[in-house]
Amino acid sequence: MATLEIKDLHVEIEGKEILKGVTLTINTNEIHAIMGPNGTGKSTLASAIMGHPKYEVTSGSVTIDGEDVLEMEVDERALAGLFLAMQYPSEITGVTNADFLRSGMNARRDEGDEIGLMKFIRELDSKMEFLEMEEDMATRYLNEGFSGGEKKRNEILQLMMLKPKFAILDEIDSGLDIDALKVVSNGINEMRGEGFGCLIITHYQRLLNYITPDQVHVMMQGRVVKSGGPELAAKLESQGYDWIKEELGIEDETVHSEA
């Protein structure tokens, strides 16, 4: 079992504090969900963990099995087993989906132990079939001309091919119709197991109807203010966030605008 541990994490953007002491522990074989109103720091948490230069960590720590993630370059974080499915995946002209995936897989293997072409193709075909993706998506440039739903399926394809220890899924459900939501959820559930842990950032209970989280956390004003089981997400869906604000004496405050 591996452990991703976030302790008292404080993060600023252009001198403005966004995260004000986030503490979370996620083990492999666990799926956690973070919910919360807009502007509370959920996407900031994902970006800071992965090393986006816009986000300055002012204090706190992020470790995998005690190894300091914050001292790593972005590519080193990926090699250590972190994966981020972005809210808005980038388009990369001139690099095919298949080439991108094979390069990513080989980057995590020792020199001389690169995955063979035929083995790679068989695995890619199998995962694309599972995710109900068109065959030509393998040879199209990465995310170029993809619909919103295709981009999200492609993020899950990368997840299934790269097999990280920990995945952070930033609003992977946004913009998906019900059929695509089921397919994406199936892909995440397929990864579930002893070698995989996941943090899902979402606004909606509907994703959690298909992926049952072990823990649900609520973020407000840059902190985790409440944690519970799947029933917490259901209560948020039916009652909103006002009951938490009232229970904890939290006044309305927008930390920043999350894209």
C-alpha positions in Angstrom: 0.0 0.0 0.0 1.2 3.5 -0.9 0.2 6.7 0.8 -0.3 10.2 -0.6 -0.2 12.6 2.4 -1.0 16.3 2.3 -0.2 18.2 5.5 -1.3 21.8 6.3 -0.8 22.9 2.7 -0.8 26.7 2.1 -0.8 28.0 -1.5 -0.7 31.5 -3.0 -1.4 32.9 -6.4 0.2 36.2 -7.1 0.5 36.9 -3.4 -3.1 36.0 -2.5 -3.5 32.9 -0.3 -5.9 30.3 -1.8 -5.3 27.2 0.3 -5.1 27.9 4.0 -4.1 24.6 5.5 -5.4 21.6 3.6 -4.7 18.2 5.2 -5.6 14.9 3.5 -4.3 11.3 3.5 -5.1 9.0 0.6 -4.0 5.4 0.4 -4.0 3.1 -2.6 -7.2 1.1 -2.7 -9.1 4.2 -1.7 -11.2 6.7 -3.7 -11.7 10.1 -2.2 -14.0 12.9 -3.5 -13.7 16.6 -2.8 -16.8 18.8 -3.2 -17.3 22.4 -2.5 -18.7 25.7 -3.8 -16.9 27.5 -6.7 -13.8 29.4 -5.7 -12.9 27.3 -2.6 -9.5 26.0 -3.9 -10.3 22.6 -5.2 -8.5 23.0 -8.6 -5.7 24.9 -6.9 -5.1 21.9 -4.7 -4.8 19.7 -7.9 -2.5 22.1 -9.6 -0.2 22.7 -6.6 0.2 18.9 -6.1 1.3 18.5 -9.7 3.7 21.5 -9.6 2.0 24.2 -11.8 4.4 27.2 -11.6 1.5 29.6 -11.1 0.8 28.2 -7.7 3.3 29.0 -4.9 3.4 26.6 -1.9 4.2 28.8 1.0 4.1 26.1 3.7 3.0 22.5 4.4 4.0 19.3 2.7 3.0 16.7 0.1 4.6 13.3 0.2 4.3 9.8 -1.3 5.4 7.2 1.1 7.4 9.9 2.9 9.1 11.2 -0.3 8.9 14.9 -0.7 6.8 15.6 -3.8 7.2 19.4 -3.6 11.0 19.0 -4.2 10.3 17.2 -7.5 10.1 18.6 -11.0 6.8 18.1 -12.7 8.0 15.1 -14.7 9.5 13.6 -11.6 6.1 13.8 -9.9 4.6 11.8 -12.8 7.4 9.3 -12.6 6.8 9.0 -8.8 3.2 7.9 -9.6 1.1 11.0 -9.8 -1.4 11.6 -12.6 -3.7 14.6 -13.2 -6.7 14.5 -15.4 -7.2 18.1 -16.3 -10.4 20.0 -16.3 -9.4 21.5 -19.7 -7.0 19.1 -21.4 -4.5 20.7 -23.8 -4.4 20.2 -27.5 -0.9 19.2 -28.9 -0.5 19.4 -32.7 1.9 17.0 -34.4 1.8 14.3 -31.6 -0.6 11.5 -32.1 -2.5 10.0 -29.2 -0.7 6.7 -29.6 2.8 8.2 -29.7 2.0 10.3 -26.6 0.8 7.3 -24.7 3.7 5.0 -25.7 6.3 7.7 -24.8 4.6 8.2 -21.4 4.6 4.4 -20.7 8.3 4.0 -21.8 9.3 7.0 -19.7 8.4 5.0 -16.6 10.3 1.9 -17.7 14.0 1.2 -17.6 16.2 1.7 -20.7 16.0 -1.5 -22.7 12.7 -2.5 -21.2 10.5 -0.4 -23.4 7.1 -1.8 -24.2 7.0 -3.7 -27.5 5.0 -2.1 -30.4 2.6 -5.1 -30.8 2.0 -5.4 -27.0 1.3 -1.7 -26.8 -1.1 -1.8 -29.7 -3.0 -4.7 -28.2 -3.3 -3.0 -24.9 -4.3 0.3 -26.5 -7.0 -1.4 -28.6 -8.3 -3.2 -25.6 -8.6 0.0 -23.5 -10.1 2.0 -26.3 -12.7 -0.6 -26.9 -13.5 -0.7 -23.2 -14.0 3.1 -23.3 -16.1 2.9 -26.5 -13.6 5.2 -28.4 -13.4 5.3 -32.2 -10.3 3.6 -33.6 -9.0 6.7 -35.4 -8.6 8.5 -32.1 -5.3 6.6 -31.7 -3.8 8.3 -34.8 -5.3 11.8 -34.3 -3.2 14.5 -32.8 -3.6 14.7 -29.0 -7.0 16.2 -28.1 -6.9 18.3 -31.4 -10.5 18.6 -32.6 -11.8 16.3 -29.9 -15.2 17.1 -28.4 -15.4 17.7 -24.7 -16.6 14.2 -24.1 -13.8 12.7 -26.2 -11.2 14.7 -24.3 -12.5 13.3 -21.0 -12.5 9.7 -22.3 -9.0 10.3 -23.5 -7.9 11.4 -20.0 -9.3 8.1 -18.7 -7.5 6.2 -21.5 -4.2 7.8 -20.4 -5.0 6.8 -16.8 -5.7 3.2 -17.8 -2.6 2.9 -19.9 -0.1 4.7 -17.6 -1.4 3.0 -14.4 -0.3 5.6 -11.8 -0.3 5.1 -8.1 -2.5 8.2 -7.5 -4.8 10.0 -9.9 -6.3 13.4 -9.3 -9.3 13.9 -11.5 -10.3 17.5 -11.8 -14.0 17.7 -12.8 -13.7 14.7 -15.1 -17.5 14.7 -15.3 -18.0 18.2 -16.5 -19.7 18.5 -19.9 -20.4 14.7 -20.1 -23.8 13.4 -21.2 -25.2 10.4 -19.2 -23.8 7.7 -21.6 -20.3 9.3 -21.6 -20.5 9.7 -17.8 -21.1 5.9 -17.4 -18.2 5.0 -19.7 -15.8 7.3 -17.9 -17.0 6.0 -14.5 -16.5 2.4 -15.7 -12.9 3.3 -16.6 -12.2 4.7 -13.1 -13.8 1.7 -11.4 -11.7 -0.6 -13.6 -8.6 0.9 -12.1 -9.8 0.5 -8.5 -7.6 -1.8 -6.5 -4.6 -2.2 -4.2 -2.1 -0.4 -6.4 -4.3 2.7 -7.2 -5.6 5.6 -5.2 -7.8 8.4 -6.5 -8.9 11.9 -5.6 -12.0 13.1 -7.5 -12.8 16.8 -7.6 -16.5 17.3 -8.5 -19.4 19.5 -8.0 -22.1 16.9 -8.5 -23.4 13.8 -6.8 -24.2 12.2 -10.2 -20.6 11.1 -10.8 -20.6 9.5 -7.3 -23.7 7.5 -8.3 -21.4 5.4 -10.5 -18.2 5.6 -8.4 -18.7 5.0 -4.7 -16.1 7.0 -2.8 -14.6 5.7 0.4 -14.5 9.3 1.8 -16.1 12.6 0.8 -14.5 15.9 1.8 -16.0 19.3 1.7 -13.7 22.3 1.0 -14.6 25.9 1.9 -12.4 28.9 2.1 -9.3 27.0 1.3 -9.7 24.3 3.8 -11.3 20.9 4.3 -14.1 21.6 6.7 -16.0 18.4 6.8 -15.4 14.7 5.8 -17.6 11.7 5.8 -18.8 8.7 3.7 -20.8 8.6 0.5 -23.9 9.8 2.4 -22.3 13.2 2.8 -22.3 13.7 -1.0 -26.0 12.7 -1.2 -26.8 15.2 1.6 -25.0 18.0 -0.3 -26.9 17.2 -3.4 -30.2 17.5 -1.7 -29.5 20.3 0.7 -26.6 22.3 -0.7 -23.8 23.8 1.4 -25.8 26.2 3.6 -26.3 23.6 6.3 -22.5 23.1 6.6 -21.9 26.9 6.8 -24.6 27.2 9.5 -23.2 24.2 11.4 -19.6 25.4 11.4 -20.4 29.2 11.5 -18.8 29.8 8.1 -19.5 33.2 6.4 -19.8 33.4 2.7 -16.4 34.3 1.1 -15.1 33.6 -2.4 -11.4 32.7 -2.3 -10.8 33.1 -6.0 -12.4 32.3 -9.3 -11.6 28.8 -10.5 -11.7 28.3 -14.2 
